[in-house]
Amino acid sequence: MELVSSKHMAVIGYGDIGAACAKIAKHGFGMKVTGLKRRPETVSEEHKSYCDEVVGNDQFDRVVQEADFIVGVLPKVPGQTDDFFNAQSTFSKMKKTAVFMNIGRGTTVNEEDLAAALKSKEIAGAVLDVFKKEPLIKESPLWDCENVLITPHCADQDT
């Protein structure tokens, strides 16, 4: 275990939810935070204040290579964000010590590629709240990964 105050979190899909995550990471835990958004010029000054930098998609590779935590908060946009996070674009470029988190949409992650990256220790771990099919099917290879934390997608339910 290490303190997160010395770590770098990248928020991929920097909208309202991403900004809320960044605010906690930066101001609550003292992390370095990078927000990545297709059109970074549309980010409000308030939301910019939660990041050390807000960059466009052209910086994706650099951001993924530098971050200790990659937080996916992408929306479901058919033909654009399907399997956006995959072996070639993301997992092979991450640090071996990095953790991937997805709180956006399940369709944005290639779950087979993620399971392979986790099993081979290409990345250190994953925290997953959403899946292509919910609840996560029993046959998913993600259930066999010892370095994944799976949470129920129930933020919209009253407690």
N, C-alpha and C positions, 0 to 999 in steps of 0.2 A: 504494500500500500504506500502511496505517495500523496502528498498534499497537492490538491488541484491548483493552488495559488500560483504555482510555477508552470502551469500547463497552458496550452493554446487550444481553444475551441473554435471550430469553424462551423458556422450555421449556413447550410446550403438551402436557399429558399428564404431569404431574409424579408419576411412580411411581419404581420402583427404577432404571430405565435413565435417566430424566430426572434423577434425583438424582445419578447418577454423572457425567453431563455437566455438571451445575451445579457439582459439587465441583471438577472440573478448571477450569471457566471462572472460578469465584470465587476459589478458593484457589491455583490454578496460574497463571492469567493476570491475576487482579485485576479481572475484569469485574464489572459490575453484573448481577445475575441475578434474574429474576422467574420463579417457578414458578406455573403455572396448572393447577388441578386441580378437577374437578367438585365434590369434597367436600374442601376444603382443611383442614378440622378433623381429617381422618384422617392428616395428614402428621406423621411422627415429629419429635421435637425435633432429632434428628441431621440428618434431611433438611432441616429448616427452616434449619439452620445453614449450608447451602450456598447460601442465597438471601438477597437483601436483602428480599424479600417473597414470600409465597405467598398467592395470591388465588384466588377462585372464577371460574367461567365468566362471571359477570356483569361481570367486568373485562376480558373478551377484547378488546373494541374498543380500550380505552385501552392495553392492553399491546401489541397489534399496532402501534398508531400510534407508540409510543415506542421500540420495540426496533430495534436494528441487525441482530440475527440472530434469526430465528424458527426454533426447532427443534421439529419435529413428532415426538412420540413417542406418538401415540395408538394404542390397540389397534383391532383390527377388531371393531366392534360393528354388525352389520347393522341398517340403519334409523336408526342414530344417528351413526356416524362416516363413513359413505360420502360421499365428496366434501366432507368437512368443510372442507378448505382449498380455496377456490375464488375466483373473481374478486370476487364480491360480498362475501363474508364476510372475506376475508383480503387478497388481492393488491392490491386497489384502496385498501386502508387502510394499507398498509405505506409506509414512507419510500422514496423513489426510490433511496436509497443502501443499502437493506436487502437482506439475503440470506436466502432461505428454505432450510431444510435439512429433509429428511425421513429419519428413521431408524426410524420407527414401522412402519406398514403402508401398502403402496402404495394400497390402496383408499380411504385417507383424503384423497387429493389428486386434484383434477380436473386431469388432466395437460394437457388442451387449454387450459384457462384459464391454467395455469402457463406453458405454452409461449407463449401470446399475451402474457402479462405480461412474459416475458423478452425476446421479440422486439421489443416496443414500448418496452423499457427502463422500463416502469412500476416494475419492481424491478431492483436491480443484478445479482442473480445467484441461483443455486440450487446446492445440493449434494444429490444424490439417491442413495440407497442401495437403495431399494425402489420397486417399480412394481406397477401393477395386474396386469400379466402379466410374468412373469420367465422368461427375460431380456427386457429391453425390446425390443419389436418393432421391426424395421427401419423400418417406416413411421411411427414416432412422430415428431411434430414437434419433440420435445425434442432429437433428434440434430442438428437444424439450428440450435440455439441456441448462439451462441458464448460465452455467459455462464453456462453450466451445467457442473458437474463431475459426471460419472456414475461411480459406483463399483459394483463387483460386490457383490451381497448374499451374502457368504460368511463372515460372522462365526461361523457355526456349524460351519464346516469345520476340521478339524485341518490344521495346516501341517507 
